[in-house]
Structures are given as C-alpha cells and as structure tokens.
Amino acid sequence: MNATINLEKKHFPVLLNELISIISPLYGGTFIDCTFGQGGYSEKILENNKNNVIALDRDKDVLTSVSKLKAKFKNRFQFYNLKFSQLDKIKIKDNKLKGIIFDLGYSFNQIKNSQKGLSFTDRGKLNMKMGINDFSANDIISNMEEKNLSKVFKVFGDERYSKKIAKEIVKKRNEKNINTEDLVQIIDNIKKYQKTKIHNSTKVFQALRILVNKEISELINALVNSFNLVPIGGIIAVVTFHSIEDKIVKFFFKHYSEQRNASRYLPEAKLSEKCFNLINKKAILPSNSEIRQNPPSRSAKLRYGIKTNNKCDFTEFREKFKNLTDVEALR
Ligand SMILES: C[S@@+](CC[C@H](N)C(=O)[O-])C[C@H]1O[C@@H](n2cnc3c(N)ncnc32)[C@H](O)[C@@H]1O
C-alpha cells in the first residue's frame, strides 16, 4: 500500500510536490504515468497545458477516474489497461517523451475494496489480485508445496516463523479451504507470545501480495523497458513503498550511474559509459508535515535518474535480483 491510507480516509498522492519539482524542468512534452491509481500524478502534470500524459494501470477499477481526466483534458490524456512491464507495447507518436514515472504499491481504493482481499482485515476468500493476474492468493495457499510457501514468506516477507506457518497451512488445508480469517488465525496462534509493533499477519500478507502480482519481475522489466523508451535527457522517477522495491530501484540508478570496467578480467579495458546522471544521490523522503497528514507515506522513497546514454547492458541488474525472481517463478 502506498499513497493512500490516512487519518482522513481519503486519497493523497504521496511525494507529489517533490515529484513535480523534479520533472517540471522538462515540461512541454509527454509523460508516462505507469501507476495511474486515482490519477493524482497525471492530473497535476496535465494542469500544465503544454504536457500530455499516457497513463497505465493494471486495475480496471480505475476507469471512473480515467473518465474524469478524459473529460477534462481530452486528447492530452490517454489510458491503457496494461501492466507496466508491458511498457514496450506503448507507441509514442510525437517523439516528445520526457519522462516515465512510477508510484508503486496499492491505492486507498484497492485496499478498501474487500473483494480484492488485499488486507488482513478483510473477510472471505483470499484473493489479492490487483488486475491482469494469472492466479490468486487462494491458489497459492491451497496448492503450493510447504517448502515453497515457507520460502515465499521468508524471502518476500522476512517472516521469522515462515516454516511453522507453512506447515500449519498445509495441515489446515487438508481439512478446509483456508480463507482470510483462517490465515490470520493460523498466524496469530503461532505468534501468540510474540510482542511486535506490526500486525502479526503483515509480513505473510506482504509476501503473498508480492507473489500474486509478481511485483519483483514487474518492476525489473518495467525499469529496463523505461530505459529503452525514454530518450537521452529524459527522466525515470520511482516512488517505492517497501524495502525490497527500494533496493531494486536504488541499485538500478546507482550502479548504472557509475562508470565501470566492461570486464572484470580486463581491468585495463575501457570504462563503460554512464547510463544515468543522478542529481540526488540519496532518496527523497516525505516531509514531516506530509507524514502527519498521511502517516503511511513515511515508508515512501523517491529516486530518479536522467538518461545519459542509449547503450546500457542490464544483465548485471537482472542477475543481482535473480534470487528474488526465482522465488516468484515458483508459481
Ligand atoms: C499507489 S497507487 C498510485 C496512485 C497514483 N499515483 C495517484 O496519484 O492516484 C498504485 C497504482 O499502481 C497500479 N499498479 C501496481 N502495479 C502495477 C503494475 N505492475 N502495472 C500497472 N499498474 C500497476 C495499482 O493498480 C494502483 O492503482
């Protein structure tokens, strides 16, 4: 979850002012908003009448907000119901692409929609599909082998009790189909003597959401596709919400903004060209007043890079996170 659960229970696009201030020097062109949600970022960019926005979202439930923006901004705004890993399907007609932005995670509307079952406070059948998915959390909990379940909870949730929880799930599912309440109960029983600041189910639910939505491979493929699409001088900006995402985004910008030896076996070989220029080496964080207004924004981090080179080999990037994509491929 990202921009959105807050004391006033309404939608606040996270780090909006910070994002706008870094992309506004490039105004006068097309921006791709890869995570449309309720359209907070898209709308703000379109308020400048020199800009066009192409927006994507995997969730069809955003279509009401899409219609509002279409009515207001007409042909300066286009929307595609696509996953952002499918960015390579987007055709930019006017050669005016200036930037690609991401605000990862879930919107307030998605979390409060109990049909989606993204929260451990929901009731009924496990789901967690954001849109354009191949399987649900119910499919995983009902069918995945015990050792793989445990691996998913450990790797994507850093869950200390991953093995015990996986074992209990396999035992219980022989008796009945495990729904959201059952899963929360299984975890509560195992952790009953533990005192933690977060809800007992937070980590397992995070792990399941990552797997159901293939969040890691989505992000890695989308970053590489963004690089290939954006012209030199264009910007890629990403707001992350959890530490796994931030590790991936940080590596992508930091590693490829340094000149490196093309081969470790030939130390005297020519240094590779930098792929990005980083203006801010560190992540941009929400201000205290934003965190007061919208407490979950405290986990958000904004990183961005300006593309400096057309040729970049992302093999190392993919290899670096292969341990994570391998776990996603278990299902
Ligand atoms: C945090 S919300 C974005 C909020 C948005 N910035 C705003 O101001 O309203 C994230 C959105 O990204 C979408 N999303 C998440 N992963 C996606 C993916 N792989 N491809 C396309 N959309 C995705 C979600 O469906 C959700 O609507």
The ligand as a Gaussian input file, in Angstrom:
#p B3LYP/6-31G(d) Opt

LIG

0 1
 C       -0.111000       3.858000      -5.155000
 S       -1.227000       3.710000      -6.454000
 C       -0.858000       5.094000      -7.469000
 C       -1.529000       6.340000      -7.028000
 C       -1.382000       7.459000      -8.034000
 N       -0.031000       7.975000      -8.096000
 C       -2.313000       8.605000      -7.723000
 O       -1.832000       9.718000      -7.539000
 O       -3.522000       8.378000      -7.659000
 C       -0.514000       2.402000      -7.407000
 C       -1.319000       2.018000      -8.629000
 O       -0.443000       1.271000      -9.452000
 C       -1.114000       0.180000     -10.006000
 N       -0.116000      -0.852000     -10.275000
 C        0.616000      -1.550000      -9.366000
 N        1.425000      -2.413000     -10.002000
 C        1.207000      -2.260000     -11.322000
 C        1.755000      -2.870000     -12.494000
 N        2.674000      -3.839000     -12.417000
 N        1.320000      -2.442000     -13.686000
 C        0.375000      -1.456000     -13.802000
 N       -0.189000      -0.867000     -12.728000
 C        0.228000      -1.250000     -11.500000
 C       -2.127000      -0.214000      -8.962000
 O       -3.182000      -0.924000      -9.573000
 C       -2.517000       1.124000      -8.358000
 O       -3.671000       1.630000      -8.979000

